[in-house]
Amino acid sequence: MKLHNVSTHRKYLCGVGVGPGNPKLLTLAAVEAIESADLVLAPTSSQDEPGRAEEIIQKAIGAIPIRRILFDMAKGESGIELRKSTALVAAKEIVELLQPGEKAVFLTLGDPNVFSTFNLLARSVASIDPSVEISSIPGIMAFQDLVSRSGMTLLDEEESLRLLVGLQVDDKIEEALKDSSSAVVIYKGGRNLPAIVELAKKTGRLEDGWIGVKIGLGESEVDRLQNIGTEPVGYLSTMIFPPKRH
């Protein structure tokens, strides 16, 4: 099945969120976009191994041709610069490969517009060929899966949400945890788990906190934060602190 109601003169790039890992959380819109695409792209840290987004599609849809795009996942400014250069190389390839009227989809964990490599690729494509039409299909995020599995109500009435990255434990995290009226979600903080646990104790949020490690994978762990211990865990971790309700 190919795209309907599209111009035969334009090229299309769509970022497709494939969810946190469980193929059952892939949306029907994502499946339709992938099956209708002329070119399916997926990020990986090694050309010899499928990335997690590709693995999800293999389980959900089966074996389909997927072109792997190498993205270095190193931390810090050096890692960001490497991903930018990789995205530019990939963008040039995509623009050259796609013929007018064809669509490429880029698979991404979670949602393509939140902490995703898709934005780098999309900006690079737009800089090379501004006529390429860029769109996205939302995906379920790891924190939503964790909320569901914990049984909590994350937000109610007029409560707010703070979504942070925990690669560095700084004043932003402490400030967020001090605001007991807000829900706080911390991504990628597993290596700094001891420091985050200490801040949660200091701000009175530890008792209500939850953590998910490798959400969506077979070996995933979901537990109350106070039960997990204080040893660092993997990069693929999500911590959630619901608002304190009286």
N, C-alpha and C positions, 0 to 999 in steps of 0.2 A: 504494500500500500504506500503510495506516495502522497506528498502534500497536495491539498486542494486549495483552490482560490489563492494561488501565489503567482507573482509575476514571473514570466519566463526569462526575464532580463536581469533579475536580481539574485544575489547569493544570500544564504541564510545561515546563521549560527545560533544555536539554542543551548543554553546551559540547563542541564536536567538534574535535579536533585533526586538521588536514589535512596535516600533514607540513611539511617545510622548503621545498618548492617543486615538486619533481618529482611530477606527478600519479600516476605509477606507485607512489609510496610512500603513497598514500592507502589506508587499511585498508578491508576489507570491512565492518567494523562502522560505520565513518564513512559509507560510501556508503549503507548501509541506513538509518541514522538520518536522513541528509539527504533521501533519497527518500521516507521515510515522514512527514516533518515537515509540519505545517500552515503554518509560517512559518519561512523561512530568513533569518538575519541575518548580515551580514558587516561587519567594521570597515573604514573607509577614512579617508584624510586629506582627501579631496575628494569631494563628492557627485557630481561629474561624471565621476569616474574609478573603476574598480573597484580595490579593494585586492588585495593578493597572494593572500589566502585565497580571494577570489571568483574570481580568475583561475585558480587551481588547479582549482576546481570546474568552471568552464566548460570546461577542457580534459579533465577526467576524466569528467564526467557530461553536459555539454552545457548548453544554455541553459535555465535554470530561474529562476523568479521569486525574486529576492533583494532584500531590503530593506537598504539601506546605512545603517550607523550611523557617524556622524562622530566620530572620536577624534583629538584633537590629540596629536601625537607629540613635542612640545617637551620638552627635557630640564629637569631640576630641579623644584623644588617647584611652580612655576607650571604646568608641564606636567601634573604629577600632579593638581593641583586642577582643571585644565580637563577632564581625563579623568574625574574623579569627577563633575563636574557634567554632563558629557555622558552618562555611564552612568546617572545618575539620571533624566534626561529620557528616555533610551531605555527604561529600566525601566518608567516610567509608561506609555509607549506600548505596550510589550509586554503588560503586565498588562491594559490596556484592550482590546487587539486580540484576545488569546487568549480563546476560549470554553472553558467547562468540558469537559474531555476532550481538549483540543487540546495539541499540542506545538510549541514553538519550538526551533530549534537555532541556536547561535551559532558561526560558523566562526572558527577561530583557527589561526595558523601554529604549527607544532610541536605542543606539548602544551598543553591548556587550563589546566593547573594549575601551569605553570612559566613565569614571566615573561610572563603573558598578561593581556590586557584583560578576559578572561572573568570573573576573580574580582571586578573592580569591578562589572561588570554583575550578576553573581549576588548580590552583597551588597546592591546597590540593589533588586533585585527582591524579595529576602527581607525587606528593611525595609518595603517597600510592601505586600506580600502574603505573609506567612509560610506560607500554605497551598500556595504554588507548590512543586512537587517539583523539586529541582535535582539534576542528575547530570552526568556527563562521560564522554567517550570518549577514551582516550589517543591521542596521535599521535606519530609518529617525529620526533625533534628533530634540528636541524641538526648538532649535535655527533656524533650517531650516524651520520649520512650521511657526515660528514667522516672519522670513524674507519674506516668501511668503505672509502672511496675511498683512504685513505692506506695501508691494508693493515696497520696497527698492531694490536696487542693492547692495548686500553686498560686493562683490569683483569684481574688473575690472582690466584688463590688468595684471600688475605685483604687485598689492597690496597684502598685507599679512594679516593674521588673528591671533589674540591672544585670546585664550580660557582659561578663568580663573574661579576659584571658589571664591564666595564672602562671605564665612562663616566668614572670617576675612577681615577687610578693612586695607590693609597694603601698603607698598611701591610698591609692584608689580602692584597693580591696578592703583595707581597714575602714575607710570611709563608708563604703557600701554596706559592710556588715554592721556598722554602728547604726545605720538607718533601719531600725527593726520593723518599720512599717512597709519596707520593700522586700520583695523576693530577690535573692541573689543567686545567679548561676555563674559558676566558674569553670571554664574550659581549660584543658591542657595544663592543669596544675598538679598532676600526679607526682612529679619530681619534687615539688615544693610542698607536699602534703604535710610534713611536720610543722612548717611555718604557718600554713593555712589553718591547721588544727589549733595552733596556739592563738591565732587571731580570733577564731571562732569561740574559744574558751573565754578570751578576754572580753569579747563583745556579747557574751551570753547567748550565742547562736549554735553552739556545738550540739546540744541535746536534740535539736530539730533538724540537724543537717543530714543529708544523704549523699552517698557517692556511688557512681557507676563506673566500673572499669571495663573497657572493651565492650561497650554497649552494642548489642546487635550480633555479637559473635557467640559461638557455642560455649566458649570459656568465660563469658562475661560474669561479672560479680556485681551485685546490687545489695547494699546494706546501709544501715545507719552509720554515719561518719564516726561516731564514738565507738563502734564495734570493730572498725577496720584496722585499728592499730595506727602507729605513727611512722612506719617505714615508708619511704617513697614508693610509689606505684608507677605504672606505665604512663606514657605520653597521652594515650587515648583514655582520658578520664574526664568525668563530669561530676561536679559537686553542686548541690542545690540546698539553699536555705530558704524555706518559705517564710513569709512574714510572721512575726509573733502576734498572735491574736489573743485577745483577752475576753 
